[in-house]
Amino acid sequence: MSNEDINNQTNQNQDNQNQSNSKESCSIPESLLQASEAVALSYDGITAPTVSARGEDELAQAIIQLAIQHQVPVYENASLTRWLSQLDVGDEIPQQLYQVIAEILAFVYRLEGKTPDSADQL
């Protein structure tokens, strides 16, 4: 299976309520435009998902925009992002987060029309 990326981000920076018109015109939800933190996960279907990118402020926005440009699903969850942002790039997610990450992956797979049988062909 090819890598599946899930981006978690949180909207912790309420100071940026007024975004420029150029950012508003690119069909990115307002909550994502205000995100001050983002974490991207990679999953190969064999080992536990790993942190593939994380960042704050401008880097967070770059991660989110890159995900959107490449049609990678973006999932917003402030609590989960706080947990994941404690990890370093390359770290596997802790076992305590397996269930919640599995539920997110299952949801994304359903959105993309993937089933456990078809996942092997990715």
C-alpha positions in Angstrom: 0.0 0.0 0.0 1.3 3.5 -0.8 1.7 6.0 2.0 -1.5 7.6 3.2 -1.1 11.0 4.7 -3.5 12.5 7.1 -3.0 16.0 8.2 -4.1 17.0 11.6 -4.3 20.7 12.4 -5.7 22.9 15.0 -6.9 26.4 15.1 -5.1 27.8 18.1 -4.3 31.3 16.8 -7.5 33.4 16.9 -5.5 36.6 16.3 -5.6 36.1 12.5 -9.3 36.5 12.0 -8.9 38.9 9.1 -7.2 37.0 6.3 -6.2 38.7 3.0 -8.5 38.4 0.0 -5.9 36.4 -1.8 -6.0 33.6 0.8 -9.8 33.7 1.0 -10.2 33.1 -2.7 -8.4 29.7 -2.8 -11.4 27.7 -1.3 -9.6 26.8 1.9 -11.9 26.7 4.9 -11.5 29.7 7.2 -10.6 27.4 10.1 -7.6 26.1 8.1 -6.5 29.6 7.2 -6.3 30.4 11.0 -4.5 27.2 12.0 -1.3 27.8 13.9 -0.3 24.1 14.2 -0.2 21.1 11.8 0.9 17.5 11.9 1.1 15.2 8.9 1.1 11.4 9.3 2.2 8.7 6.9 0.9 5.2 7.0 2.3 2.3 4.9 -0.2 -0.3 6.1 2.5 -2.4 7.7 4.0 -0.4 10.6 2.4 2.2 12.9 1.7 5.6 11.3 4.6 8.0 11.6 4.9 11.7 11.8 6.0 12.9 8.4 5.8 16.6 9.0 4.9 19.1 11.7 5.1 22.8 12.1 3.7 26.0 13.6 2.5 29.2 12.1 3.8 29.7 8.5 5.1 26.1 8.4 1.7 24.8 9.5 0.0 26.8 6.8 2.5 25.4 4.2 1.8 21.8 5.3 -2.0 22.4 5.1 -1.8 24.1 1.7 0.5 21.3 0.3 -2.0 18.7 1.5 -4.9 20.5 -0.1 -3.0 21.0 -3.3 -2.3 17.2 -3.5 -5.8 16.3 -2.4 -4.6 14.7 0.9 -7.5 14.7 3.4 -7.2 17.2 6.2 -8.7 16.4 9.6 -9.1 19.0 12.2 -8.8 18.0 15.9 -7.0 20.4 18.3 -6.6 17.8 21.1 -5.1 15.2 18.8 -2.8 17.8 17.2 -1.5 18.8 20.6 -0.6 15.1 21.3 1.0 14.5 18.0 3.0 17.8 18.0 5.0 16.4 20.9 6.5 13.8 18.6 9.4 14.3 16.3 9.3 13.8 12.5 9.9 10.1 11.9 8.4 9.0 15.2 5.7 6.3 15.2 2.4 7.3 16.9 2.1 6.0 20.5 0.0 2.9 21.1 -2.5 5.0 23.0 -3.4 6.8 19.8 -3.8 3.7 17.6 -7.6 3.6 18.0 -8.3 7.2 17.2 -5.9 7.2 14.2 -7.4 3.9 13.0 -10.9 5.5 13.1 -9.6 8.5 11.1 -7.9 6.3 8.5 -11.1 4.1 8.2 -13.2 7.3 7.6 -10.7 8.5 5.0 -10.7 5.1 3.3 -14.5 5.1 3.1 -14.5 8.6 1.6 -12.1 7.4 -1.1 -14.1 4.2 -1.7 -11.4 2.0 -0.4 -12.1 -1.3 1.4 -9.7 -3.6 3.3 -9.6 -5.8 0.2 -8.8 -2.9 -2.2 -6.3 -1.4 0.2 -3.7 -4.0 -0.8 -3.8 -2.7 -4.3 -2.8 0.8 -3.4 
